[in-house]
Amino acid sequence: MAIEATAIQMIDDPRVRVTRFDFEPGAETGWYTHAMDYVITAVTDCHMRLDMPGGEMREVVVPAGTAYRREEGVEHNVINIGDEVMSFVEVELK
């Protein structure tokens, strides 16, 4: 059975939902589809594998303190493939 990432909702108001995700090595989010546009800001260096629909897998490194954004509809499972705890903050735009 997979180790599940910890999600702590920090803000949920009419404009945004902010959630911190913490992953032990090997932890994952499980499959999900983003229902809103979102911005990710890495708290730690994030060494992750993104399992995508159709069996595609992408390995990426998001350095601590950097950010990226994606539009709603992204479907994936995020897995910490690093040797240390990985954390990021996700801001969903309502």
C-alpha positions as CSV (number, residue, x, y, z in Angstrom):
1,M,0.0,0.0,0.0
2,A,1.3,3.4,-0.9
3,I,2.3,6.1,1.6
4,E,-0.1,9.0,1.4
5,A,1.1,12.6,1.4
6,T,-0.1,14.9,4.2
7,A,-2.4,17.7,3.0
8,I,-3.1,20.6,5.4
9,Q,-5.6,23.2,4.2
10,M,-4.4,26.6,5.3
11,I,-7.0,28.9,3.6
12,D,-10.3,28.2,1.9
13,D,-12.2,31.4,1.1
14,P,-14.3,32.7,-1.8
15,R,-11.1,33.5,-3.9
16,V,-8.5,30.9,-3.1
17,R,-7.8,27.5,-1.5
18,V,-4.3,27.1,-0.1
19,T,-3.0,23.7,0.9
20,R,0.4,22.6,2.1
21,F,1.5,19.1,1.0
22,D,4.3,17.2,2.9
23,F,5.6,14.0,1.4
24,E,7.8,11.4,3.2
25,P,10.2,9.7,0.8
26,G,8.0,7.5,-1.4
27,A,4.7,9.2,-0.4
28,E,2.2,10.2,-3.1
29,T,-0.9,12.2,-3.6
30,G,-2.9,9.5,-5.4
31,W,-4.6,10.1,-8.7
32,Y,-6.6,13.3,-9.0
33,T,-7.7,16.0,-11.5
34,H,-7.2,19.6,-10.7
35,A,-10.6,21.4,-10.8
36,M,-9.1,24.9,-10.7
37,D,-6.1,26.8,-12.0
38,Y,-3.3,26.5,-9.5
39,V,0.2,27.7,-8.5
40,I,2.7,25.5,-6.7
41,T,5.5,27.0,-4.6
42,A,8.2,24.6,-3.4
43,V,9.1,24.9,0.3
44,T,11.9,22.3,0.0
45,D,13.7,21.0,-3.1
46,C,11.1,18.7,-4.7
47,H,12.3,15.6,-6.5
48,M,9.1,14.2,-7.9
49,R,7.7,11.8,-10.4
50,L,4.5,12.7,-12.1
51,D,2.5,9.7,-13.2
52,M,0.3,10.9,-16.1
53,P,-2.7,9.4,-17.9
54,G,-1.8,6.8,-20.5
55,G,1.2,5.5,-18.5
56,E,3.5,8.5,-19.1
57,M,5.9,9.3,-16.2
58,R,7.9,12.5,-15.9
59,E,10.6,13.1,-13.3
60,V,11.2,16.7,-12.3
61,V,13.1,18.7,-9.8
62,V,11.4,21.9,-8.5
63,P,14.0,23.9,-6.4
64,A,13.0,25.3,-3.0
65,G,11.6,28.8,-3.3
66,T,10.5,28.5,-7.0
67,A,7.0,28.4,-8.3
68,Y,5.0,27.2,-11.4
69,R,1.4,27.4,-12.5
70,R,-0.9,25.1,-14.3
71,E,-4.5,25.3,-15.6
72,E,-7.4,23.3,-14.4
73,G,-7.9,19.8,-15.8
74,V,-4.4,18.5,-15.1
75,E,-4.6,14.8,-14.0
76,H,-1.7,13.1,-12.3
77,N,-0.3,11.3,-9.3
78,V,2.6,13.1,-7.6
79,I,5.3,10.9,-5.9
80,N,8.3,12.0,-3.8
81,I,11.2,10.1,-5.4
82,G,13.8,11.9,-3.3
83,D,15.5,10.7,-0.1
84,E,14.2,13.5,2.1
85,V,10.8,15.0,3.0
86,M,9.4,17.1,0.2
87,S,7.0,20.0,0.8
88,F,5.1,22.5,-1.4
89,V,2.2,24.9,-1.1
90,E,-0.6,24.8,-3.6
91,V,-2.7,27.9,-4.2
92,E,-5.9,27.1,-6.2
93,L,-7.6,30.1,-7.9
94,K,-11.4,30.0,-7.6
